[in-house]
Amino acid sequence: MRFLNQKLLFKVGFYTLFFFNFNTISSQNVTVNQDPKIDQLMAEKRKINAAITVNNRYKIQIFNGTSEESKKVLAQFKKENNQYDATIVFYTPAYKVWVGNFKSRIEAERNLIFLKKKYPNALVIQPNKG
């Protein structure tokens, strides 16, 4: 009988310690150290996405590449062509420079002929069409 009481006492003690240990582990706070550049990247992503207009209009993509190169292309383009709207858009994995806001594909194609002289890889796109 004494052996059974010791066994029962051992089980109760074990489960009590297990419960308190588990409770202590689950109630601890976790601190995450985040690189400050993540906030900067998220802010830039939000700014770029805010520039995207979703409509049934056509645009001309004049560049596809890195962030820094796209900024240079956009600045140069705006300096030379103030009659066009222009923006940078990010679609994984590249940044794209889109110009214009044309109502019809014909209007976009006419402007494409002019832009291809300086940007030979330019193409007409309709952003909201998959």
C-alpha positions as CSV (number, residue, x, y, z in Angstrom):
1,M,0.0,0.0,0.0
2,R,2.8,2.3,0.9
3,F,4.3,1.7,-2.6
4,L,1.0,2.8,-4.3
5,N,0.9,6.0,-2.3
6,Q,4.4,6.8,-3.3
7,K,3.6,6.2,-6.9
8,L,0.4,8.4,-6.7
9,L,2.4,11.1,-4.9
10,F,5.1,10.9,-7.6
11,K,2.4,11.2,-10.4
12,V,0.7,14.2,-8.7
13,G,4.1,15.9,-8.2
14,F,5.2,15.3,-11.7
15,Y,2.0,16.6,-13.3
16,T,2.1,19.6,-10.9
17,L,5.6,20.5,-11.9
18,F,4.8,19.9,-15.6
19,F,1.8,22.2,-15.5
20,F,3.6,25.0,-13.7
21,N,6.6,24.7,-16.0
22,F,4.4,24.7,-19.1
23,N,2.5,27.7,-17.8
24,T,5.7,29.6,-17.2
25,I,7.0,28.9,-20.7
26,S,3.8,29.9,-22.4
27,S,3.5,33.2,-20.5
28,Q,6.9,34.6,-21.5
29,N,7.1,37.6,-23.9
30,V,9.0,37.4,-27.1
31,T,10.9,40.4,-28.4
32,V,11.6,40.6,-32.2
33,N,14.5,42.8,-33.3
34,Q,13.7,44.0,-36.8
35,D,16.1,45.7,-39.2
36,P,15.1,49.4,-39.7
37,K,15.6,49.0,-43.4
38,I,12.5,46.8,-43.5
39,D,10.3,49.8,-42.5
40,Q,12.1,51.9,-45.2
41,L,11.5,49.2,-47.9
42,M,7.8,48.9,-46.9
43,A,7.4,52.7,-47.1
44,E,8.9,52.7,-50.6
45,K,6.7,49.8,-51.7
46,R,3.6,51.7,-50.4
47,K,4.7,54.8,-52.2
48,I,5.2,53.0,-55.5
49,N,2.0,51.1,-55.2
50,A,0.1,54.3,-54.5
51,A,1.2,55.6,-57.9
52,I,-0.4,52.7,-59.8
53,T,-3.7,53.8,-61.4
54,V,-6.2,51.0,-62.0
55,N,-8.4,51.9,-64.9
56,N,-9.0,50.8,-68.5
57,R,-6.3,53.0,-69.9
58,Y,-3.2,52.0,-71.8
59,K,0.4,52.9,-70.8
60,I,3.8,52.5,-72.4
61,Q,6.5,50.6,-70.5
62,I,9.9,52.1,-71.3
63,F,12.0,50.4,-68.8
64,N,12.3,47.2,-66.8
65,G,15.1,46.7,-64.2
66,T,16.5,47.7,-60.8
67,S,15.2,50.4,-58.5
68,E,18.2,52.7,-59.0
69,E,18.2,52.3,-62.8
70,S,14.4,52.9,-63.0
71,K,14.8,56.1,-60.9
72,K,17.5,57.4,-63.3
73,V,15.4,56.5,-66.4
74,L,12.3,58.2,-64.9
75,A,14.2,61.4,-64.0
76,Q,15.7,61.6,-67.5
77,F,12.4,60.9,-69.1
78,K,10.6,63.6,-67.1
79,K,13.3,66.1,-68.0
80,E,12.9,65.4,-71.7
81,N,9.1,64.7,-71.9
82,N,7.0,66.8,-69.6
83,Q,3.8,66.2,-71.6
84,Y,3.5,62.6,-70.3
85,D,2.6,61.2,-66.9
86,A,5.3,58.8,-65.7
87,T,5.8,56.6,-62.7
88,I,7.7,53.7,-61.4
89,V,5.9,50.4,-60.6
90,F,7.3,47.4,-58.8
91,Y,6.2,43.9,-60.0
92,T,8.4,41.1,-58.6
93,P,11.3,40.9,-59.4
94,A,11.7,44.2,-61.3
95,Y,10.9,47.9,-61.3
96,K,9.1,49.2,-64.4
97,V,8.8,52.7,-65.7
98,W,5.3,53.4,-67.2
99,V,4.4,56.5,-69.1
100,G,1.3,58.0,-70.4
101,N,-2.4,57.4,-69.7
102,F,-4.0,56.7,-73.1
103,K,-7.7,56.1,-73.6
104,S,-7.3,53.8,-76.6
105,R,-4.7,51.4,-77.9
106,I,-4.4,53.4,-81.1
107,E,-3.4,56.5,-79.2
108,A,-0.9,54.5,-77.2
109,E,0.6,52.9,-80.4
110,R,1.0,56.4,-82.0
111,N,3.0,57.6,-79.0
112,L,4.9,54.3,-78.9
113,I,6.3,55.1,-82.4
114,F,7.8,58.3,-81.0
115,L,9.1,56.8,-77.8
116,K,10.7,53.8,-79.5
117,K,13.3,56.2,-81.0
118,K,14.8,56.7,-77.6
119,Y,13.6,53.6,-75.8
120,P,13.7,50.7,-78.3
121,N,12.4,48.1,-75.8
122,A,9.2,50.2,-75.1
123,L,5.9,48.4,-75.4
124,V,2.2,49.1,-74.9
125,I,0.6,47.6,-71.8
126,Q,-2.8,47.7,-70.2
127,P,-1.9,47.4,-66.4
128,N,-5.2,46.0,-65.0
129,K,-5.4,43.3,-67.6
130,G,-3.6,40.2,-66.2
